[in-house]
Amino acid sequence: MEKEKSIEQTFAELDQILAKLEDADTSLEDSFTYYEAGMKLVRSCGKKIDKVEKQLIVLQGGAEEDGET
């Protein structure tokens, strides 16, 4: 089973894809392939960020219940 990539690893991969998309020698077909891969990575990052935000909300809610701010 493959370990899930970190957000930082995913951003690094997105940077590589962007460089390929910006390359004038990249064919239109390859551009579509890179675009599709990039969009999958963007969705993956969004899900990971949402998960972290939800965890923070839970932690903040617990802190407020304990009388902390």
C-alpha positions as CSV (number, residue, x, y, z in Angstrom):
1,M,0.0,0.0,0.0
2,E,1.4,3.4,-1.0
3,K,1.8,6.0,1.7
4,E,-0.3,9.1,1.1
5,K,1.6,12.1,-0.1
6,S,2.0,15.2,2.2
7,I,0.6,18.5,1.1
8,E,4.2,19.7,0.6
9,Q,4.9,16.8,-1.7
10,T,1.7,17.4,-3.6
11,F,2.6,21.1,-4.1
12,A,6.0,20.1,-5.4
13,E,4.5,17.7,-7.9
14,L,2.1,20.5,-9.0
15,D,5.1,22.8,-9.5
16,Q,6.6,20.2,-11.8
17,I,3.4,19.8,-13.8
18,L,3.1,23.6,-14.1
19,A,6.7,23.8,-15.5
20,K,5.8,21.1,-18.1
21,L,2.6,23.0,-19.0
22,E,4.6,26.2,-19.5
23,D,7.1,24.5,-21.7
24,A,6.5,25.6,-25.3
25,D,7.6,22.2,-26.6
26,T,4.8,20.4,-24.7
27,S,2.2,19.0,-27.1
28,L,-1.5,19.7,-26.8
29,E,-2.2,16.1,-26.0
30,D,0.5,16.1,-23.3
31,S,-0.9,19.4,-21.9
32,F,-4.3,17.8,-21.4
33,T,-2.7,14.9,-19.6
34,Y,-0.7,17.2,-17.4
35,Y,-3.8,19.4,-16.8
36,E,-5.8,16.3,-15.7
37,A,-3.1,15.1,-13.4
38,G,-2.8,18.6,-11.9
39,M,-6.5,18.9,-11.3
40,K,-6.4,15.6,-9.4
41,L,-3.6,16.9,-7.2
42,V,-5.5,20.2,-6.6
43,R,-8.6,18.2,-5.5
44,S,-6.4,16.0,-3.3
45,C,-4.8,19.1,-1.6
46,G,-8.3,20.6,-1.1
47,K,-9.4,17.4,0.7
48,K,-6.3,17.4,2.9
49,I,-6.7,21.0,3.8
50,D,-10.4,20.5,4.6
51,K,-9.4,17.6,6.9
52,V,-6.9,19.7,8.8
53,E,-9.4,22.6,9.1
54,K,-12.0,20.2,10.6
55,Q,-9.4,18.8,13.0
56,L,-8.6,22.4,14.1
57,I,-12.2,23.2,14.6
58,V,-12.6,20.1,16.8
59,L,-9.5,21.1,18.8
60,Q,-10.7,24.7,19.2
61,G,-14.1,23.5,20.3
62,G,-12.5,21.3,22.9
63,A,-10.4,24.2,24.2
64,E,-13.5,26.4,24.4
65,E,-15.4,23.8,26.5
66,D,-12.4,23.6,28.9
67,G,-12.7,27.4,29.4
68,E,-9.7,28.2,27.2
69,T,-9.6,30.5,24.2
